Amino acid sequence: MTLASDYEVKEPSRAEIDALPGAALLEFGSPWCGFCLRAEPFIREALAGHPKVRHIKIADGSGRRLGRSFRVKLWPTLVFLKDGKEVSRLVRPAYPADIRRSMAAID
């Protein structure tokens, strides 16, 4: 999979996320968030080494159910899933190596 460049217009349901087969990375954030923009090249680099990982960018904010179901409080929050189950989570990742390690755990 390649880096998802845009945030999902329609947020998937928690049931849809829980039913995802294989490896997936949920990225909760906002297009105007400075922390999100800073993390983008790190995420792109990590995904380049794991082409089978599905990347889903989710615009988070007040009233957004999926983010609340994952207890997202800060952006970006990266949730690494394997067959719909959370394996790892990073909040405001500062180092590409942290993302690569989490990515390796699900791929």
C-alpha positions in Angstrom: 0.0 0.0 0.0 1.1 3.5 -0.6 0.7 6.5 1.7 -2.9 7.7 1.8 -2.5 11.4 0.8 -6.0 12.5 1.8 -8.1 12.1 4.9 -11.2 9.9 4.5 -14.3 11.9 3.6 -16.6 9.3 5.3 -15.3 7.9 8.5 -15.4 4.0 8.5 -17.4 2.4 11.3 -15.7 0.6 14.2 -17.2 -2.6 12.9 -15.6 -2.1 9.5 -12.2 -1.5 11.1 -12.6 -4.5 13.4 -13.3 -6.7 10.4 -10.2 -5.6 8.4 -8.1 -8.5 7.3 -4.3 -8.3 7.5 -2.2 -5.4 8.5 -3.5 -1.8 8.7 -2.4 1.6 9.9 -5.0 4.0 11.1 -3.7 7.6 11.2 -6.0 9.9 13.2 -5.3 13.6 12.6 -6.2 16.7 10.7 -4.9 18.3 7.5 -4.1 21.5 9.3 -2.3 19.9 12.3 1.4 20.8 12.5 2.3 17.6 14.3 0.5 15.6 11.6 2.4 17.4 8.9 5.7 16.8 10.7 5.0 13.0 11.0 4.0 12.6 7.3 7.5 12.0 5.9 8.2 9.5 8.7 5.0 7.6 7.9 5.7 7.7 4.2 9.2 6.2 4.8 7.9 3.4 7.0 5.1 2.5 4.6 7.6 2.3 1.7 9.1 -0.8 3.4 5.7 -2.5 4.0 3.7 -2.4 0.8 1.0 -4.8 2.1 0.0 -2.6 5.0 -3.3 -0.7 4.4 -3.0 3.0 5.4 -6.2 4.8 6.3 -6.1 8.5 7.2 -9.0 9.6 9.4 -9.9 13.2 10.0 -10.5 13.3 13.7 -12.3 15.9 15.8 -15.2 16.7 18.0 -18.1 14.3 17.4 -16.1 11.8 15.4 -17.0 8.4 16.7 -14.2 6.3 15.4 -11.5 8.4 17.1 -13.4 8.3 20.4 -13.7 4.5 20.2 -9.9 4.4 20.0 -9.5 7.0 22.8 -7.7 9.4 20.5 -6.7 12.6 22.4 -3.7 14.0 20.5 -2.8 14.1 16.8 -1.4 12.3 15.1 -2.3 9.0 16.7 -1.2 6.0 14.8 -3.0 2.7 15.5 -1.3 -0.4 14.1 -3.8 -3.2 13.5 -3.5 -6.9 12.6 -6.7 -8.5 11.5 -8.7 -5.7 13.1 -7.0 -5.9 16.5 -4.7 -3.2 17.9 -1.1 -4.3 18.2 0.6 -1.0 18.8 -0.1 2.7 19.1 2.1 5.8 18.7 1.0 9.3 19.6 2.9 12.2 18.0 5.7 10.0 16.8 9.0 11.9 16.8 11.3 9.2 15.3 10.9 7.2 12.1 12.4 4.2 13.8 9.5 4.0 16.2 7.1 3.9 13.3 9.2 1.2 11.5 9.2 -1.0 14.6 5.4 -0.8 15.0 5.0 -1.4 11.3 7.2 -4.5 11.5 5.0 -5.9 14.3 2.0 -6.0 12.1 3.4 -6.9 8.7 
